[in-house]
Amino acid sequence: MAGKFEGKIALVTGGASGMGRATAIAFAQEGAKLMIADRDRAGGELTVNTIKDAGGQASFIETDVTISKQVEAMVTRTVEIYGSLDCAFNNAGIPGRMGLKVADCSEEDWARVLAINLTGVFLCMKFEIPQMLKQGRGSIVNNASVGALVGSPGAAPYVVSKHGVAGLTKSAALEYGKRGIRINAVCPGFIHTPMLDQALQGGGMSEKQMISFEPIGRIGKAEEVAKVVVFLCSEDASFVIGLAMPVDGGQVAQ
Ligand SMILES: NC(=O)c1ccc[n+]([C@@H]2O[C@H](COP(=O)([O-])OP(=O)(O)OC[C@H]3O[C@@H](n4cnc5c(N)ncnc54)[C@H](O)[C@@H]3O)[C@@H](O)[C@H]2O)c1
């Protein structure tokens, strides 16, 4: 496959599903070789096979982003297989239990959501950045949410975790910008993925209600976020750092 990422290596966490899978495929379509990391082996292997069937190169490593040793191994293995790490999309995340006010949230749910959505992104960056510093180049995109930019009743652990991702992204971007590493985040609105389908099945909000939050009048597609992630990782975004970019159909413009 030929494209903007010919000869480049991209790592995608949460690559077994939703936006992670769509972004891995979009990178591969631009010529990148992929490392797919996820705790879901079957889904990860399906992403790998989809990329290989289309003529691309991809590998899978089972990784829980909350376990430091596994995250370190994810980066080490990527470099062992492919020789470098050019782009990383730190995307693995969970919604946690929605619909509870702060005083009703359990300590367990709070800790789990922060461990995966925020500490998981921190751990990924902790091991990706030293490799990129060695190379003198690299680009990282973290998957935040519109929940990184505005509050949302009934979603405090998630919103806090995503505000944290935005802060982590901006701080790290300022720390490493002069050393060849660009770090940004995307902030998706409602996007059709298995996570969103689960939320719909859970009955907390109907599809009609979700659409009512979207000035564009519809829910987004995973591929629409993937294209923005690939753009932010590309040379076309060479002067863009520390951005937490809404990809949200206008939700936070209201
Ligand atoms: N779908 C939306 O509307 C929406 C909106 C804004 C932000 N997001 C964010 O986008 C990201 C991707 O979500 P999605 O909608 O594609 O969901 P998804 O459920 O389809 O995919 C999430 C992936 O993350 C993996 N994962 C979860 N915990 C993990 C862990 N501890 N270690 C490794 N992998 C783990 C899952 O196995 C899954 O493959 C998440 O961070 C989510 O918070 C989603």
The ligand as a Gaussian input file, in Angstrom:
#p B3LYP/6-31G(d) Opt

LIG

0 1
 N      -18.094000       6.170000      21.144000
 C      -18.199000       7.417000      21.552000
 O      -19.244000       8.042000      21.382000
 C      -17.003000       8.103000      22.191000
 C      -17.047000       9.496000      22.306000
 C      -15.956000      10.175000      22.834000
 C      -14.836000       9.486000      23.220000
 N      -14.805000       8.122000      23.115000
 C      -13.556000       7.464000      23.521000
 O      -13.021000       6.808000      22.403000
 C      -12.208000       5.697000      22.824000
 C      -12.593000       4.471000      22.010000
 O      -13.952000       4.205000      22.268000
 P      -14.900000       3.399000      21.270000
 O      -16.192000       4.138000      21.276000
 O      -14.210000       3.081000      20.015000
 O      -15.150000       2.105000      22.191000
 P      -15.036000       0.530000      21.964000
 O      -15.617000      -0.051000      23.202000
 O      -15.582000       0.162000      20.648000
 O      -13.446000       0.302000      21.956000
 C      -12.676000       0.449000      23.108000
 C      -11.546000      -0.560000      23.060000
 O      -10.715000      -0.354000      24.216000
 C      -10.358000      -1.622000      24.730000
 N      -10.014000      -1.512000      26.148000
 C      -10.806000      -1.181000      27.186000
 N      -10.127000      -1.234000      28.333000
 C       -8.864000      -1.602000      28.020000
 C       -7.684000      -1.839000      28.768000
 N       -7.664000      -1.717000      30.108000
 N       -6.547000      -2.194000      28.126000
 C       -6.549000      -2.342000      26.766000
 N       -7.640000      -2.157000      26.010000
 C       -8.787000      -1.791000      26.631000
 C      -11.602000      -2.477000      24.511000
 O      -11.286000      -3.879000      24.576000
 C      -12.046000      -2.017000      23.133000
 O      -11.444000      -2.788000      22.115000
 C      -12.426000       5.583000      24.327000
 O      -11.335000       6.172000      25.009000
 C      -13.693000       6.384000      24.549000
 O      -13.757000       6.906000      25.854000
 C      -15.870000       7.415000      22.627000

